[in-house]
């Protein structure tokens, strides 16, 4: 069930969905993330580079967005008050990266379960079963997690992508 969102949160999450569509259009997995400051300024964007780009594990959209924020020199104090909008629920690795980057809030679209369903994941391709909420709930410093949100919209970039044998 979708979590209600404010209008600004919904618009920013929709930006992540649009970027996920761009990632898919270039041949990568349909995921994206946007880091937005408390004042509404976009600090970083990251698209998945898994797929046509040949990127591996570190090519997840959240990892790319976090790396972009760090490379831009965004101060940790600003990141603590920022939100990362992720088209899909961050995996355990990305949730940890979000924490270690210092981002204080996560808003995500598709739940991990919805993503697994769309991918027709099998036991050997399902990954870790730790939710983003569980990973971030264990953090020493609180990270707010909001989601799933706008899942029907978040499914759009995935429709028809995950054919049998897709990466």
C-alpha positions, 0 to 999 in steps of 0.5 A: 500500500502506498504511503501518502506523500507531500506534493514536493516529495511526490514531484521529486520521486516522479523525477526519479521515475523519469530518470529510471526511464532514461536509464532504461532507454540507454540500455541500463536497468530502470532505476534512478535516485535523486538527492535533494537538499532541505531547501529544495536544491538538487544536490545529485542525481544517479541513474543505474549503470548496470546493463549496457554500461557493463557496470557491476554492483557499484553501478546501482543508482543510489551508489551513483547519486551518493558518489556524485554528492561526495564528488561535488563536495556537498557538506555532511551537515547538508546531507543530514538534512537532505532526502534521497528519492529512489525509484525503487527500495534501496537494497541493503548495500545501497541503504548502508551507502546512504547512511555512510554518505550521511543522507538523513531521509529516504523516500522510495517508490517500488517496494523490494517485493514489487521489484522482485515480482516485476523481475520474476526473481528466482531464489538465486537472483533474489539477493538479500532479504534485508529491507532498507528499513531494517538496515537503516533502523540499525544505524547509529544515527537515525535515518527516516524511511518513507515508502513504498510510494506511487508504486503504480507510477514506479512500475512504468519504466519496468514494464516489459524490461524484465523479460526471461533472461534479462539482467 
